[in-house]
């Protein structure tokens, strides 16, 4: 695989960056945070209705742009740079691949055009313990007359409070895993936004108390969705890794701009060797993370690639890179880095919340260990 972007991808990145720096930069971000909604409705309208980003990786047969996942990863990286307060990852990078992998042709024709047109989507994948799906599913699916019934609750549902559609992972019948699409609002469905560390990516608890579904809302064969779920989550992990690279790159730029401007003892602090070393380490983390994320994104489009391994490795390295860069940026800013007025803390909080979304580093290390044949008594190489 070639990890260098194509001319089209470079154009996508430049266009998206120019747009987002004006429409989702620090000032618009602060306005949205102060409004308390956790969601920029006007930005979402523009990136979907005007720019068509949510449709990018959806097939043309379903009113999408027909681009690849590697192209979508470019947009994920750019939205990550500005902590864009829109459900772009949850809609285009998480729910879209789950539907694409699990749905029948008729179901894909029903749901994917809605995502392409700008419907906001969120994924209900895990329960209160926070274990990644399929292990952490806390919703059940059971037959109910000529349809189905959902019971239970899902925690840590990113942008659940503004979702038009929910993609729900449930257990049953027969202990298997099912995926279903639920429209919001719906009787017996309750969505409660909860306080969380990352104000730019709000979370909700979604409760299902006998939510009735018709057969067409259960994707594919009931109880047989686990392979589709795993592949869809692998694609989503690659998209999240790309977003993490964008966040880390912006953190590096913010820190760089500060250390060349801040003067101490008559010199810019960036001239001191200790600061230079830390900045160099941050740059190395960003570039190596970019390579890992790029490989995983291209593996999504390559049927012969080991997507499960590529996406797990990308998540391990990109999570570590972002956490390291975000923490170092706080330190390099000194006292101002801890204040609400500076954006450094927002990037640090995104680093922490992204670290556990779709599984933490330990989860992905276990996945890699299983893929390379290590037993539970063996250790993963450093």
Secondary structure, 3 states (H helix, E strand, C coil): CCCCCCHHHHHHHHHHHHHHHHHCCHHHHHHHHHHCCCCCHHHHHHHHHHCCHHHCCCCHHHCCCCCCHHHHHHHHHHHHHCCCCCCHHHHHHHHHHHHHHHCCHHHHHHHHHHHHCCCCEEEECECCCCCCCCCCCCEEEEEECCEEEEEEEEEEEECHHHCCEEEEEEECCCCCEEEEEEECCCCCEEEEEECCCCCCCCEEEEEEEEEEECHHHEECCCCECHHHHHHHHHHHHHHHHHHHHHHHHHHHHHHHHHHHHCEECCEEHHHCHHHHHHHHHHHHHHHHHHHHHHHHHHHHHCCCCCHHHHHHHHHHHHHHHHHHHHHHHHHHCHHHHHCCCCCHHHHHHHHHHHHHCCCCHHHHHHHHHHHCCCCCCCCCCC
